[in-house]
């Protein structure tokens, strides 16, 4: 499906631009966390590698599943990661308090870009996970196992 791949690539290029209000390291942290939630080993692998190239700290990549309780992350990162996690998990909803938390750190344009990046990474990681695309050894960062059906 070359047309679908080209469309996905074009969307990613629009989100991954130098003038984005979301810095490259944070974009990578968001992409890795979403990929962990969705159980996409390939996406965790690739986005962790890219994150290191973009200045994300290895200890932050490893601590992503516990970001809320980790002193490694600042409040801006925690707000963005909470937004990504909330939007990704089907049992959670974005509410006014989460948007208010985001607005302390991001303007409206940045929030729209966060939402677009979250949507893109969910599409990408679910696509690759559904096809069983394995990690390719770009970067060794643990993958959170997705919850089993019927379990919380």
C-alpha positions as a Markdown table, in Angstrom:
| # | Residue | x | y | z |
|---|---|---|---|---|
| 1 | Unk | 0.0 | 0.0 | 0.0 |
| 2 | Unk | 2.4 | 2.7 | -1.2 |
| 3 | Unk | -0.2 | 5.5 | -1.1 |
| 4 | Unk | -1.0 | 4.8 | 2.6 |
| 5 | Unk | 2.7 | 4.7 | 3.5 |
| 6 | Unk | 3.3 | 8.0 | 1.6 |
| 7 | Unk | 0.4 | 9.6 | 3.4 |
| 8 | Unk | 1.7 | 8.4 | 6.8 |
| 9 | Unk | 5.2 | 9.7 | 5.9 |
| 10 | Unk | 3.9 | 13.1 | 4.9 |
| 11 | Unk | 2.0 | 13.4 | 8.2 |
| 12 | Unk | 5.1 | 12.5 | 10.2 |
| 13 | Unk | 7.2 | 15.0 | 8.3 |
| 14 | Unk | 4.7 | 17.7 | 9.1 |
| 15 | Unk | 4.9 | 16.9 | 12.8 |
| 16 | Unk | 8.7 | 16.3 | 12.9 |
| 17 | Unk | 9.8 | 19.7 | 11.7 |
| 18 | Unk | 12.5 | 21.9 | 13.2 |
| 19 | Unk | 10.0 | 24.8 | 13.9 |
| 20 | Unk | 7.7 | 22.6 | 16.0 |
| 21 | Unk | 6.8 | 24.0 | 19.4 |
| 22 | Unk | 7.4 | 20.5 | 20.8 |
| 23 | Unk | 11.2 | 19.9 | 21.2 |
| 24 | Unk | 12.6 | 16.8 | 19.5 |
| 25 | Unk | 13.5 | 15.0 | 22.7 |
| 26 | Unk | 10.0 | 15.4 | 24.1 |
| 27 | Unk | 8.4 | 14.3 | 20.9 |
| 28 | Unk | 10.5 | 11.1 | 21.1 |
| 29 | Unk | 9.6 | 10.5 | 24.7 |
| 30 | Unk | 5.9 | 10.8 | 23.8 |
| 31 | Unk | 6.3 | 8.4 | 20.9 |
| 32 | Unk | 8.1 | 5.8 | 23.0 |
| 33 | Unk | 5.5 | 6.0 | 25.7 |
| 34 | Unk | 2.6 | 5.6 | 23.3 |
| 35 | Unk | 4.4 | 2.7 | 21.7 |
| 36 | Unk | 5.0 | 1.0 | 25.0 |
| 37 | Unk | 1.2 | 1.3 | 25.8 |
| 38 | Unk | 0.3 | -0.2 | 22.4 |
| 39 | Unk | 2.9 | -3.0 | 22.7 |
| 40 | Unk | 4.8 | -2.1 | 19.5 |
| 41 | Unk | 8.3 | -3.4 | 20.0 |
| 42 | Unk | 9.5 | -2.0 | 16.7 |
| 43 | Unk | 8.2 | 1.5 | 17.5 |
| 44 | Unk | 9.7 | 1.5 | 21.0 |
| 45 | Unk | 13.0 | 0.3 | 19.5 |
| 46 | Unk | 13.1 | 2.9 | 16.6 |
| 47 | Unk | 11.8 | 5.8 | 18.6 |
| 48 | Unk | 14.1 | 5.2 | 21.5 |
| 49 | Unk | 17.0 | 5.2 | 19.1 |
| 50 | Unk | 15.8 | 8.4 | 17.5 |
| 51 | Unk | 15.2 | 9.9 | 21.0 |
| 52 | Unk | 18.8 | 9.3 | 22.0 |
| 53 | Unk | 19.9 | 11.0 | 18.8 |
| 54 | Unk | 17.6 | 13.9 | 19.6 |
| 55 | Unk | 18.8 | 14.4 | 23.1 |
| 56 | Unk | 16.5 | 12.3 | 25.2 |
| 57 | Unk | 18.3 | 10.8 | 28.2 |
| 58 | Unk | 18.5 | 7.0 | 28.3 |
| 59 | Unk | 17.4 | 7.1 | 32.0 |
| 60 | Unk | 14.2 | 8.9 | 31.0 |
| 61 | Unk | 13.5 | 6.4 | 28.3 |
| 62 | Unk | 13.8 | 3.6 | 30.8 |
| 63 | Unk | 11.7 | 5.4 | 33.4 |
| 64 | Unk | 8.8 | 6.2 | 31.0 |
| 65 | Unk | 6.3 | 3.7 | 32.5 |
| 66 | Unk | 6.7 | 5.5 | 35.9 |
| 67 | Unk | 7.0 | 9.1 | 34.6 |
| 68 | Unk | 4.4 | 10.6 | 37.0 |
| 69 | Unk | 6.4 | 9.5 | 40.1 |
| 70 | Unk | 9.9 | 10.1 | 38.6 |
| 71 | Unk | 12.0 | 13.1 | 39.5 |
| 72 | Unk | 13.7 | 12.7 | 36.1 |
| 73 | Unk | 10.8 | 14.4 | 34.4 |
| 74 | Unk | 9.9 | 18.1 | 34.7 |
| 75 | Unk | 6.3 | 19.3 | 35.0 |
| 76 | Unk | 6.1 | 20.2 | 31.3 |
| 77 | Unk | 7.2 | 16.6 | 30.3 |
| 78 | Unk | 4.8 | 15.1 | 32.8 |
| 79 | Unk | 1.9 | 17.1 | 31.5 |
| 80 | Unk | 2.6 | 16.1 | 27.9 |
| 81 | Unk | 3.1 | 12.4 | 28.8 |
| 82 | Unk | -0.1 | 12.3 | 30.9 |
| 83 | Unk | -1.9 | 13.8 | 27.9 |
| 84 | Unk | -0.4 | 11.2 | 25.6 |
| 85 | Unk | -1.2 | 8.4 | 28.0 |
| 86 | Unk | -4.8 | 9.6 | 28.6 |
| 87 | Unk | -5.5 | 10.0 | 24.9 |
| 88 | Unk | -4.0 | 6.6 | 24.1 |
| 89 | Unk | -5.8 | 4.5 | 26.8 |
| 90 | Unk | -9.4 | 3.7 | 25.9 |
| 91 | Unk | -10.4 | 3.6 | 29.6 |
| 92 | Unk | -9.4 | 7.2 | 30.2 |
| 93 | Unk | -10.7 | 10.6 | 28.9 |
| 94 | Unk | -9.0 | 14.0 | 28.5 |
| 95 | Unk | -10.8 | 16.4 | 30.8 |
| 96 | Unk | -10.7 | 20.1 | 31.7 |
| 97 | Unk | -8.2 | 19.6 | 34.4 |
| 98 | Unk | -5.7 | 17.9 | 32.1 |
| 99 | Unk | -6.1 | 20.6 | 29.5 |
| 100 | Unk | -5.6 | 23.3 | 32.2 |
| 101 | Unk | -2.4 | 21.4 | 33.2 |
| 102 | Unk | -1.2 | 21.4 | 29.6 |
| 103 | Unk | -2.0 | 25.1 | 29.2 |
| 104 | Unk | 0.5 | 25.9 | 32.0 |
| 105 | Unk | 3.2 | 24.7 | 29.7 |
| 106 | Unk | 1.9 | 24.8 | 26.1 |
| 107 | Unk | 0.0 | 27.3 | 24.0 |
| 108 | Unk | -3.0 | 26.3 | 21.8 |
| 109 | Unk | -0.8 | 25.6 | 18.8 |
| 110 | Unk | 1.5 | 23.3 | 20.8 |
| 111 | Unk | -1.5 | 21.4 | 22.2 |
| 112 | Unk | -2.9 | 20.8 | 18.7 |
| 113 | Unk | 0.5 | 19.5 | 17.7 |
| 114 | Unk | 0.7 | 17.3 | 20.7 |
| 115 | Unk | -2.7 | 15.9 | 19.8 |
| 116 | Unk | -1.6 | 15.3 | 16.2 |
| 117 | Unk | 1.6 | 13.6 | 17.3 |
| 118 | Unk | -0.3 | 11.4 | 19.7 |
| 119 | Unk | -2.8 | 10.4 | 17.0 |
| 120 | Unk | 0.0 | 9.7 | 14.5 |
| 121 | Unk | 1.9 | 7.5 | 16.9 |
| 122 | Unk | -1.2 | 5.6 | 18.0 |
| 123 | Unk | -1.9 | 4.9 | 14.3 |
| 124 | Unk | 1.7 | 3.9 | 13.6 |
| 125 | Unk | 2.3 | 1.7 | 16.7 |
| 126 | Unk | -1.1 | 0.0 | 16.4 |
| 127 | Unk | -0.4 | -0.7 | 12.7 |
| 128 | Unk | 3.0 | -2.2 | 13.3 |
| 129 | Unk | 1.9 | -4.1 | 16.4 |
| 130 | Unk | -1.1 | -5.6 | 14.5 |
| 131 | Unk | 1.3 | -6.8 | 11.8 |
| 132 | Unk | 3.7 | -8.2 | 14.5 |
| 133 | Unk | 6.7 | -6.1 | 13.3 |
| 134 | Unk | 9.5 | -7.0 | 15.7 |
| 135 | Unk | 12.2 | -4.8 | 17.2 |
| 136 | Unk | 15.2 | -4.5 | 14.9 |
| 137 | Unk | 17.8 | -3.9 | 17.6 |
| 138 | Unk | 18.2 | -0.1 | 17.1 |
| 139 | Unk | 18.1 | 0.5 | 20.8 |
| 140 | Unk | 17.8 | -1.7 | 23.9 |
| 141 | Unk | 15.0 | -0.1 | 26.0 |
| 142 | Unk | 12.5 | -2.2 | 27.9 |
| 143 | Unk | 9.0 | -2.6 | 26.4 |
| 144 | Unk | 6.0 | -2.6 | 28.7 |
| 145 | Unk | 3.8 | -5.6 | 28.1 |
| 146 | Unk | 0.3 | -4.7 | 27.0 |
| 147 | Unk | -2.4 | -5.8 | 29.5 |
| 148 | Unk | -4.1 | -9.1 | 28.7 |
| 149 | Unk | -7.7 | -8.9 | 27.5 |
| 150 | Unk | -10.1 | -8.8 | 30.4 |
| 151 | Unk | -7.5 | -7.8 | 33.0 |
| 152 | Unk | -7.0 | -4.3 | 34.4 |
